[in-house]
Amino acid sequence: MAESVTVTLLHKENYRFEVDFGEAFEGYLSDELPPLGKGEGAAPPHVLAAAVGNCLSASLLFVLQRNQLDAGGIETKVTCHIDRNENRRFRVKRIDVSIRLGKAGSNIEGIQQVIDSFEDVGTVSQSIKNGIPLDVSVIDGEGRRLK
C-alpha cells in the first residue's frame, strides 16, 4: 500500500520557516545558518541528519524487537559533511552514522544477524544512499565496533 506524507512550510521572515506537520504533530521553526539566516532553528542539513538517524535507529530497533532481542538502549550520532561541489554550490557530500548499543554485543545473542540486515529496512536511509554516501557503524556497550 502506497503512503504519502505532507509537510507545510510557511515563510516567517528572512530564511525562517514554520514547519507544520498538521494536526498530528507539533511543528518547529527552521532557519538557515549564518550568514544567510540567523540559525534560530534547525537548518535543512540538521533535519536531513535527524531523518537519517531516526530511520536507521528505528530500523535497528524494529529488527531487534522482531528477533526478541534487547540491546540495552540505542544512541545514534549523525554527521552531515557539507562541502562545495564542482560548481561551488554547497552539497551534502557524505553522512556518517554511529549507532551505540547499551549492551555488549557478546551479551546479545544473534546480534550480528541483526546488524547485517537492519539497514535494508530503512525507508529514508535506503532512499537517499544512492545519492549521498552513508557510512554506518554500530558500536556495542563496551566500545567494540560490530559494523
PALO-14203 format. One record per atom (N, C-alpha, C, O): residue in one letter; x, y, z; atom name. Coordinates in nm, 3 decimals. Example, Ala and Ser with C-alpha at 12.3 -4.5 7.8 and 13.67 -1.06 7.14 Angstrom:
# residues 2
aa|east|north|up|at
A|1.319|-0.569|0.780|N
A|1.230|-0.450|0.780|CA
A|1.320|-0.330|0.780|C
A|1.424|-0.332|0.846|O
S|1.285|-0.225|0.708|N
S|1.367|-0.106|0.714|CA
S|1.290|0.003|0.787|C
S|1.341|0.114|0.804|O
***
This chain:
# residues 147
aa|east|north|up|at
M|0.084|-0.117|0.000|N
M|0.000|0.000|0.000|CA
M|0.089|0.125|0.000|C
M|0.178|0.137|0.084|O
A|0.066|0.214|-0.092|N
A|0.143|0.338|-0.100|CA
A|0.093|0.437|0.005|C
A|-0.025|0.442|0.036|O
E|0.186|0.514|0.058|N
E|0.152|0.617|0.156|CA
E|0.208|0.749|0.109|C
E|0.294|0.753|0.021|O
S|0.161|0.855|0.167|N
S|0.220|0.986|0.142|CA
S|0.224|1.064|0.272|C
S|0.143|1.043|0.362|O
V|0.320|1.153|0.281|N
V|0.337|1.239|0.397|CA
V|0.343|1.381|0.344|C
V|0.415|1.410|0.249|O
T|0.268|1.471|0.407|N
T|0.267|1.610|0.365|CA
T|0.312|1.699|0.480|C
T|0.264|1.686|0.593|O
V|0.404|1.788|0.450|N
V|0.454|1.887|0.546|CA
V|0.437|2.023|0.479|C
V|0.466|2.038|0.360|O
T|0.392|2.122|0.555|N
T|0.374|2.256|0.502|CA
T|0.475|2.350|0.566|C
T|0.494|2.348|0.688|O
L|0.541|2.431|0.484|N
L|0.635|2.531|0.534|CA
L|0.580|2.669|0.505|C
L|0.545|2.701|0.391|O
L|0.572|2.752|0.608|N
L|0.521|2.888|0.596|CA
L|0.635|2.985|0.623|C
L|0.694|2.984|0.732|O
H|0.667|3.068|0.526|N
H|0.774|3.166|0.539|CA
H|0.738|3.268|0.646|C
H|0.629|3.326|0.643|O
K|0.828|3.289|0.742|N
K|0.805|3.384|0.850|CA
K|0.880|3.515|0.824|C
K|0.818|3.621|0.814|O
E|1.012|3.508|0.814|N
E|1.094|3.624|0.779|CA
E|1.234|3.575|0.746|C
E|1.278|3.470|0.792|O
N|1.304|3.656|0.666|N
N|1.438|3.621|0.623|CA
N|1.440|3.475|0.576|C
N|1.367|3.442|0.482|O
Y|1.518|3.387|0.637|N
Y|1.524|3.245|0.596|CA
Y|1.455|3.154|0.697|C
Y|1.478|3.033|0.697|O
R|1.372|3.211|0.783|N
R|1.299|3.131|0.882|CA
R|1.166|3.084|0.824|C
R|1.093|3.159|0.759|O
F|1.137|2.957|0.850|N
F|1.011|2.898|0.809|CA
F|0.948|2.825|0.927|C
F|1.017|2.768|1.011|O
E|0.818|2.828|0.932|N
E|0.744|2.746|1.028|CA
E|0.712|2.615|0.958|C
E|0.649|2.613|0.853|O
V|0.756|2.506|1.017|N
V|0.732|2.373|0.961|CA
V|0.610|2.315|1.032|C
V|0.608|2.300|1.154|O
D|0.510|2.284|0.953|N
D|0.381|2.239|1.007|CA
D|0.354|2.096|0.959|C
D|0.350|2.069|0.839|O
F|0.336|2.007|1.056|N
F|0.308|1.867|1.025|CA
F|0.158|1.837|1.027|C
F|0.118|1.721|1.017|O
G|0.077|1.939|1.041|N
G|-0.067|1.919|1.051|CA
G|-0.107|1.896|1.195|C
G|-0.030|1.925|1.287|O
E|-0.225|1.847|1.215|N
E|-0.280|1.830|1.349|CA
E|-0.212|1.719|1.430|C
E|-0.221|1.717|1.553|O
A|-0.144|1.629|1.363|N
A|-0.089|1.511|1.431|CA
A|0.033|1.542|1.517|C
A|0.052|1.477|1.620|O
F|0.116|1.641|1.478|N
F|0.242|1.666|1.548|CA
F|0.266|1.815|1.564|C
F|0.218|1.896|1.484|O
E|0.341|1.849|1.666|N
E|0.381|1.988|1.686|CA
E|0.488|2.023|1.583|C
E|0.577|1.942|1.556|O
G|0.480|2.141|1.526|N
G|0.578|2.186|1.429|CA
G|0.698|2.250|1.496|C
G|0.713|2.244|1.618|O
Y|0.782|2.312|1.415|N
Y|0.901|2.379|1.466|CA
Y|0.943|2.488|1.368|C
Y|0.890|2.496|1.257|O
L|1.038|2.571|1.409|N
L|1.094|2.673|1.320|CA
L|1.222|2.620|1.257|C
L|1.305|2.558|1.324|O
S|1.238|2.646|1.130|N
S|1.364|2.615|1.062|CA
S|1.428|2.747|1.021|C
S|1.359|2.847|1.001|O
D|1.558|2.746|1.008|N
D|1.631|2.866|0.969|CA
D|1.764|2.822|0.910|C
D|1.820|2.719|0.950|O
E|1.814|2.898|0.818|N
E|1.947|2.872|0.765|CA
E|2.051|2.921|0.865|C
E|2.025|3.011|0.945|O
L|2.167|2.861|0.858|N
L|2.278|2.905|0.941|CA
L|2.332|3.037|0.888|C
L|2.316|3.067|0.770|O
P|2.397|3.117|0.974|N
P|2.461|3.240|0.925|CA
P|2.564|3.204|0.818|C
P|2.625|3.098|0.828|O
P|2.585|3.283|0.720|N
P|2.544|3.422|0.708|CA
P|2.407|3.443|0.644|C
P|2.356|3.555|0.647|O
L|2.345|3.340|0.587|N
L|2.213|3.359|0.526|CA
L|2.106|3.387|0.629|C
L|2.036|3.489|0.622|O
G|2.093|3.297|0.724|N
G|1.993|3.313|0.828|CA
G|2.057|3.348|0.961|C
G|2.174|3.386|0.967|O
K|1.977|3.334|1.066|N
K|2.028|3.366|1.199|CA
K|2.055|3.239|1.281|C
K|2.100|3.248|1.395|O
G|2.027|3.123|1.223|N
G|2.048|2.998|1.296|CA
G|1.952|2.982|1.413|C
G|1.987|2.924|1.515|O
E|1.829|3.033|1.396|N
E|1.730|3.029|1.504|CA
E|1.644|2.903|1.501|C
E|1.546|2.893|1.575|O
G|1.678|2.810|1.418|N
G|1.606|2.685|1.409|CA
G|1.691|2.584|1.334|C
G|1.800|2.616|1.287|O
A|1.640|2.464|1.324|N
A|1.713|2.359|1.254|CA
A|1.723|2.393|1.106|C
A|1.623|2.424|1.042|O
A|1.844|2.386|1.052|N
A|1.866|2.407|0.909|CA
A|1.841|2.276|0.835|C
A|1.840|2.170|0.898|O
P|1.820|2.281|0.705|N
P|1.793|2.158|0.630|CA
P|1.892|2.043|0.654|C
P|1.848|1.929|0.664|O
P|2.024|2.068|0.664|N
P|2.113|1.954|0.693|CA
P|2.086|1.891|0.831|C
P|2.105|1.771|0.848|O
H|2.043|1.973|0.928|N
H|2.007|1.917|1.059|CA
H|1.887|1.823|1.046|C
H|1.885|1.714|1.103|O
V|1.790|1.867|0.969|N
V|1.668|1.786|0.951|CA
V|1.700|1.658|0.875|C
V|1.649|1.551|0.908|O
L|1.786|1.669|0.773|N
L|1.828|1.550|0.699|CA
L|1.901|1.453|0.790|C
L|1.874|1.332|0.788|O
A|1.993|1.504|0.871|N
A|2.067|1.419|0.965|CA
A|1.972|1.351|1.062|C
A|1.986|1.232|1.090|O
A|1.876|1.426|1.114|N
A|1.779|1.368|1.207|CA
A|1.695|1.260|1.140|C
A|1.668|1.156|1.199|O
A|1.653|1.285|1.016|N
A|1.572|1.187|0.944|CA
A|1.648|1.057|0.919|C
A|1.595|0.948|0.939|O
V|1.773|1.069|0.877|N
V|1.856|0.951|0.850|CA
V|1.882|0.875|0.981|C
V|1.869|0.753|0.986|O
G|1.920|0.948|1.085|N
G|1.949|0.884|1.213|CA
G|1.827|0.818|1.274|C
G|1.835|0.708|1.327|O
N|1.713|0.886|1.266|N
N|1.590|0.829|1.319|CA
N|1.551|0.704|1.241|C
N|1.510|0.603|1.299|O
C|1.563|0.711|1.110|N
C|1.530|0.597|1.024|CA
C|1.614|0.475|1.058|C
C|1.562|0.365|1.076|O
L|1.745|0.494|1.065|N
L|1.834|0.381|1.094|CA
L|1.814|0.328|1.236|C
L|1.817|0.207|1.259|O
S|1.793|0.417|1.332|N
S|1.770|0.375|1.471|CA
S|1.642|0.295|1.482|C
S|1.638|0.190|1.547|O
A|1.536|0.345|1.418|N
A|1.408|0.274|1.422|CA
A|1.417|0.140|1.348|C
A|1.357|0.042|1.390|O
S|1.493|0.136|1.239|N
S|1.510|0.010|1.166|CA
S|1.583|-0.092|1.251|C
S|1.545|-0.209|1.255|O
L|1.688|-0.048|1.321|N
L|1.761|-0.138|1.411|CA
L|1.669|-0.187|1.522|C
L|1.667|-0.306|1.552|O
L|1.594|-0.095|1.582|N
L|1.502|-0.133|1.689|CA
L|1.398|-0.233|1.638|C
L|1.365|-0.330|1.707|O
F|1.346|-0.210|1.518|N
F|1.247|-0.300|1.459|CA
F|1.301|-0.441|1.446|C
F|1.235|-0.538|1.484|O
V|1.422|-0.454|1.392|N
V|1.481|-0.587|1.371|CA
V|1.516|-0.651|1.506|C
V|1.500|-0.772|1.524|O
L|1.564|-0.571|1.600|N
L|1.590|-0.624|1.735|CA
L|1.462|-0.680|1.796|C
L|1.461|-0.792|1.847|O
Q|1.355|-0.602|1.791|N
Q|1.229|-0.646|1.851|CA
Q|1.170|-0.765|1.778|C
Q|1.113|-0.855|1.841|O
R|1.183|-0.767|1.646|N
R|1.133|-0.881|1.568|CA
R|1.202|-1.011|1.610|C
R|1.144|-1.119|1.606|O
N|1.329|-0.997|1.652|N
N|1.406|-1.113|1.699|CA
N|1.405|-1.127|1.851|C
N|1.480|-1.207|1.907|O
Q|1.320|-1.048|1.916|N
Q|1.304|-1.052|2.062|CA
Q|1.437|-1.033|2.134|C
Q|1.471|-1.107|2.226|O
L|1.513|-0.931|2.089|N
L|1.643|-0.900|2.147|CA
L|1.639|-0.762|2.211|C
L|1.568|-0.673|2.166|O
D|1.716|-0.748|2.317|N
D|1.727|-0.620|2.389|CA
D|1.871|-0.574|2.381|C
D|1.962|-0.641|2.431|O
A|1.893|-0.457|2.319|N
A|2.028|-0.403|2.305|CA
A|2.063|-0.310|2.421|C
A|2.173|-0.253|2.423|O
G|1.974|-0.294|2.516|N
G|2.003|-0.208|2.630|CA
G|2.000|-0.060|2.596|C
G|2.065|0.020|2.662|O
G|1.927|-0.024|2.494|N
G|1.917|0.114|2.450|CA
G|1.997|0.139|2.325|C
G|2.088|0.062|2.290|O
I|1.963|0.246|2.257|N
I|2.029|0.284|2.132|CA
I|2.054|0.435|2.138|C
I|1.963|0.512|2.169|O
E|2.175|0.475|2.108|N
E|2.208|0.617|2.094|CA
E|2.275|0.636|1.958|C
E|2.372|0.566|1.925|O
T|2.224|0.730|1.880|N
T|2.272|0.749|1.744|CA
T|2.325|0.890|1.725|C
T|2.261|0.987|1.764|O
K|2.443|0.900|1.665|N
K|2.503|1.029|1.632|CA
K|2.521|1.035|1.481|C
K|2.576|0.942|1.421|O
V|2.475|1.144|1.420|N
V|2.479|1.159|1.275|CA
V|2.554|1.287|1.241|C
V|2.529|1.392|1.300|O
T|2.647|1.277|1.145|N
T|2.721|1.394|1.099|CA
T|2.704|1.406|0.948|C
T|2.738|1.315|0.873|O
C|2.651|1.521|0.904|N
C|2.645|1.554|0.761|CA
C|2.769|1.631|0.725|C
C|2.797|1.735|0.785|O
H|2.844|1.583|0.629|N
H|2.963|1.653|0.581|CA
H|2.922|1.735|0.459|C
H|2.877|1.681|0.358|O
I|2.940|1.866|0.469|N
I|2.897|1.958|0.364|CA
I|3.019|2.026|0.305|C
I|3.107|2.074|0.377|O
D|3.023|2.030|0.174|N
D|3.134|2.095|0.105|CA
D|3.082|2.145|-0.029|C
D|2.969|2.114|-0.070|O
R|3.163|2.221|-0.096|N
R|3.124|2.274|-0.227|CA
R|3.147|2.169|-0.336|C
R|3.243|2.091|-0.330|O
N|3.058|2.168|-0.434|N
N|3.075|2.080|-0.549|CA
N|3.158|2.151|-0.656|C
N|3.212|2.259|-0.632|O
E|3.167|2.091|-0.774|N
E|3.249|2.148|-0.882|CA
E|3.196|2.284|-0.929|C
E|3.271|2.361|-0.989|O
N|3.069|2.314|-0.902|N
N|3.010|2.443|-0.938|CA
N|3.009|2.541|-0.820|C
N|2.942|2.644|-0.825|O
R|3.082|2.506|-0.715|N
R|3.095|2.589|-0.595|CA
R|2.964|2.601|-0.516|C
R|2.947|2.695|-0.439|O
R|2.873|2.506|-0.535|N
R|2.748|2.501|-0.460|CA
R|2.765|2.406|-0.343|C
R|2.827|2.300|-0.356|O
F|2.711|2.444|-0.228|N
F|2.720|2.356|-0.112|CA
F|2.631|2.233|-0.132|C
F|2.517|2.244|-0.177|O
R|2.687|2.118|-0.098|N
R|2.614|1.991|-0.108|CA
R|2.651|1.903|0.011|C
R|2.761|1.915|0.066|O
V|2.559|1.816|0.050|N
V|2.590|1.713|0.149|CA
V|2.670|1.608|0.076|C
V|2.618|1.541|-0.013|O
K|2.796|1.593|0.112|N
K|2.887|1.503|0.042|CA
K|2.886|1.362|0.100|C
K|2.909|1.264|0.030|O
R|2.859|1.352|0.230|N
R|2.862|1.222|0.298|CA
R|2.789|1.237|0.431|C
R|2.788|1.345|0.491|O
I|2.730|1.129|0.475|N
I|2.667|1.125|0.607|CA
I|2.726|1.009|0.684|C
I|2.724|0.894|0.638|O
D|2.780|1.039|0.803|N
D|2.832|0.936|0.893|CA
D|2.731|0.912|1.003|C
D|2.682|1.006|1.065|O
V|2.702|0.786|1.027|N
V|2.607|0.748|1.131|CA
V|2.677|0.651|1.225|C
V|2.731|0.549|1.181|O
S|2.675|0.682|1.353|N
S|2.732|0.593|1.454|CA
S|2.623|0.558|1.553|C
S|2.569|0.644|1.623|O
I|2.590|0.430|1.559|N
I|2.486|0.381|1.649|CA
I|2.555|0.306|1.763|C
I|2.634|0.215|1.740|O
R|2.523|0.347|1.885|N
R|2.584|0.283|2.001|CA
R|2.476|0.207|2.078|C
R|2.371|0.262|2.114|O
L|2.505|0.080|2.103|N
L|2.414|-0.004|2.181|CA
L|2.448|0.007|2.329|C
L|2.562|0.036|2.365|O
G|2.350|-0.016|2.413|N
G|2.372|-0.008|2.557|CA
G|2.440|-0.131|2.614|C
G|2.506|-0.122|2.718|O
K|2.426|-0.244|2.550|N
K|2.485|-0.369|2.599|CA
K|2.604|-0.411|2.513|C
K|2.619|-0.368|2.399|O
A|2.686|-0.495|2.570|N
A|2.795|-0.557|2.496|CA
A|2.737|-0.650|2.390|C
A|2.640|-0.721|2.416|O
G|2.795|-0.649|2.272|N
G|2.748|-0.737|2.166|CA
G|2.754|-0.883|2.204|C
G|2.670|-0.963|2.161|O
S|2.852|-0.919|2.285|N
S|2.866|-1.059|2.328|CA
S|2.750|-1.102|2.418|C
S|2.730|-1.221|2.439|O
N|2.674|-1.006|2.471|N
N|2.559|-1.037|2.557|CA
N|2.426|-1.033|2.481|C
N|2.320|-1.044|2.542|O
I|2.433|-1.017|2.350|N
I|2.311|-1.012|2.268|CA
I|2.319|-1.123|2.166|C
I|2.384|-1.109|2.062|O
E|2.254|-1.233|2.195|N
E|2.260|-1.350|2.107|CA
E|2.198|-1.316|1.971|C
E|2.086|-1.266|1.964|O
G|2.271|-1.343|1.865|N
G|2.221|-1.318|1.730|CA
G|2.237|-1.174|1.684|C
G|2.177|-1.136|1.583|O
I|2.316|-1.094|1.753|N
I|2.329|-0.952|1.717|CA
I|2.390|-0.933|1.578|C
I|2.352|-0.840|1.507|O
Q|2.482|-1.019|1.537|N
Q|2.545|-1.000|1.406|CA
Q|2.444|-1.015|1.293|C
Q|2.451|-0.943|1.193|O
Q|2.351|-1.107|1.306|N
Q|2.246|-1.124|1.204|CA
Q|2.160|-0.999|1.197|C
Q|2.121|-0.957|1.088|O
V|2.129|-0.940|1.311|N
V|2.051|-0.816|1.315|CA
V|2.128|-0.705|1.246|C
V|2.072|-0.633|1.163|O
I|2.254|-0.689|1.280|N
I|2.337|-0.583|1.224|CA
I|2.353|-0.599|1.073|C
I|2.358|-0.501|1.000|O
D|2.361|-0.722|1.028|N
D|2.376|-0.748|0.885|CA
D|2.249|-0.717|0.805|C
D|2.255|-0.703|0.683|O
S|2.135|-0.706|0.872|N
S|2.009|-0.691|0.799|CA
S|1.932|-0.562|0.824|C
S|1.845|-0.527|0.744|O
F|1.959|-0.490|0.932|N
F|1.870|-0.378|0.969|CA
F|1.870|-0.262|0.870|C
F|1.767|-0.198|0.853|O
E|1.982|-0.233|0.805|N
E|1.988|-0.118|0.715|CA
E|1.890|-0.131|0.598|C
E|1.837|-0.031|0.550|O
D|1.867|-0.254|0.553|N
D|1.779|-0.276|0.440|CA
D|1.634|-0.237|0.470|C
D|1.556|-0.216|0.378|O
V|1.598|-0.228|0.597|N
V|1.462|-0.196|0.639|CA
V|1.433|-0.046|0.627|C
V|1.316|-0.008|0.612|O
G|1.534|0.038|0.632|N
G|1.517|0.183|0.643|CA
G|1.463|0.251|0.519|C
G|1.526|0.247|0.413|O
T|1.347|0.312|0.531|N
T|1.283|0.381|0.419|CA
T|1.364|0.502|0.374|C
T|1.397|0.514|0.256|O
V|1.395|0.593|0.466|N
V|1.465|0.716|0.430|CA
V|1.610|0.688|0.395|C
V|1.658|0.733|0.291|O
S|1.679|0.614|0.479|N
S|1.822|0.590|0.456|CA
S|1.846|0.516|0.325|C
S|1.939|0.549|0.251|O
Q|1.764|0.417|0.295|N
Q|1.782|0.343|0.170|CA
Q|1.744|0.428|0.049|C
Q|1.796|0.407|-0.060|O
S|1.653|0.522|0.069|N
S|1.611|0.607|-0.042|CA
S|1.718|0.708|-0.082|C
S|1.729|0.743|-0.200|O
I|1.797|0.756|0.014|N
I|1.895|0.859|-0.019|CA
I|2.035|0.806|-0.043|C
I|2.119|0.877|-0.098|O
K|2.063|0.682|-0.003|N
K|2.202|0.637|-0.008|CA
K|2.260|0.627|-0.148|C
K|2.383|0.624|-0.163|O
N|2.179|0.621|-0.251|N
N|2.233|0.622|-0.387|CA
N|2.285|0.759|-0.426|C
N|2.372|0.771|-0.512|O
G|2.232|0.864|-0.363|N
G|2.276|0.999|-0.394|CA
G|2.377|1.055|-0.295|C
G|2.458|1.141|-0.331|O
I|2.373|1.006|-0.173|N
I|2.464|1.054|-0.068|CA
I|2.524|0.931|0.000|C
I|2.451|0.849|0.055|O
P|2.655|0.917|-0.005|N
P|2.717|0.802|0.062|CA
P|2.687|0.803|0.213|C
P|2.701|0.905|0.280|O
L|2.647|0.688|0.264|N
L|2.622|0.669|0.407|CA
L|2.727|0.576|0.464|C
L|2.748|0.467|0.410|O
D|2.791|0.616|0.570|N
D|2.885|0.530|0.640|CA
D|2.823|0.500|0.776|C
D|2.819|0.587|0.863|O
V|2.774|0.378|0.794|N
V|2.704|0.340|0.915|CA
V|2.791|0.248|0.998|C
V|2.843|0.149|0.946|O
S|2.808|0.280|1.125|N
S|2.881|0.193|1.217|CA
S|2.792|0.162|1.336|C
S|2.706|0.241|1.373|O
V|2.814|0.046|1.395|N
V|2.744|0.006|1.517|CA
V|2.850|-0.031|1.619|C
V|2.937|-0.114|1.594|O
I|2.841|0.033|1.735|N
I|2.935|0.013|1.845|CA
I|2.858|-0.046|1.962|C
I|2.749|0.001|1.994|O
D|2.914|-0.147|2.025|N
D|2.842|-0.206|2.138|CA
D|2.870|-0.127|2.266|C
D|2.946|-0.031|2.266|O
G|2.805|-0.170|2.374|N
G|2.816|-0.101|2.502|CA
G|2.954|-0.101|2.563|C
G|2.980|-0.026|2.657|O
E|3.043|-0.183|2.511|N
E|3.182|-0.187|2.560|CA
E|3.278|-0.115|2.465|C
E|3.399|-0.120|2.483|O
G|3.222|-0.048|2.363|N
G|3.305|0.029|2.271|CA
G|3.360|-0.051|2.154|C
G|3.440|0.003|2.077|O
R|3.321|-0.177|2.138|N
R|3.369|-0.257|2.025|CA
R|3.283|-0.231|1.902|C
R|3.161|-0.226|1.911|O
R|3.349|-0.215|1.789|N
R|3.278|-0.194|1.664|CA
R|3.225|-0.326|1.612|C
R|3.301|-0.420|1.590|O
L|3.093|-0.333|1.594|N
L|3.028|-0.453|1.542|CA
L|3.005|-0.442|1.392|C
L|2.990|-0.544|1.324|O
K|3.002|-0.322|1.341|N
K|2.985|-0.297|1.196|CA
K|3.064|-0.173|1.163|C
K|3.067|-0.131|1.047|O
***
